[in-house]
Amino acid sequence: PEALVKFINGYLSPMTRIVLEEGGTLDKYIGDALMAFWGAPVPQEDHALRACRTALRFLEELETLRKGWREEGLPEIEIGIGINSGTMVVGNMGSDLRFDYTVMGDAVNMASRLEAANKLFHTSIMVSEDTWKRIASQATGRRLGSLRLRGRSEPVRVWELMALRPPTPQEEATIARFEAAVDALAARRVQEAEAGFQAVL
């Protein structure tokens, strides 16, 4: 247990610093995960951009941490990040004996579902359509398809965030081929989809 605590603290400490440097509010630690939000208590017009920049910095920091872990013979963990933008309730919540400053609402739940869905797609950063619309003009990413998330009747479209810069012409062409294969799969044209994905690989 002592070694595990040291390992988790060694991971959470630099990630927490990144959240704070990007103007985020650290909500809570949930085991080996952390939850953060932007836009409260101080409004931030670029909250989606800040959250996405934080996620990309997480991956950069993870690579640095892995070097040290390799030297110590420790496991090289993978992480998944879910980002969603939307209206939510923010404030002190809990009991009359103890409370936390936190956020609640459907938009919060979706971010949690996206975080878990990374395992299905073997991705690291999954963003919702609401977030993607806010950053698309200055980001590189690919549409992964539509997910039926628990607690929602309608499927939601999701993207993998790859960089906060416009795509190069070559990346744009590859992304277009990938998304065409995603559409073929959604239409149950399996052979066409498989050929498309193989071409991208």
Salt bridges, closest charged atoms under 4 A:
GLU21 OE1 - ARG57 NH2 2.52
GLU22 OE1 - ARG53 NE 2.80
GLU22 OE2 - ARG57 NH1 2.99
ASP27 OD1 - LYS28 NZ 2.82
ASP46 OD1 - ARG50 NE 2.84
GLU63 OE2 - ARG66 NH1 2.43
GLU76 OE1 - ARG70 NH1 3.02
GLU78 OE1 - ARG66 NH2 3.19
ASP106 OD2 - ARG152 NH2 2.41
GLU129 OE2 - ARG157 NH2 3.03
GLU160 OE1 - ARG142 NE 2.66
GLU171 OE2 - ARG165 NH2 2.92
ASP183 OD1 - ARG143 NH1 2.92
GLU192 OE1 - ARG189 NE 2.69
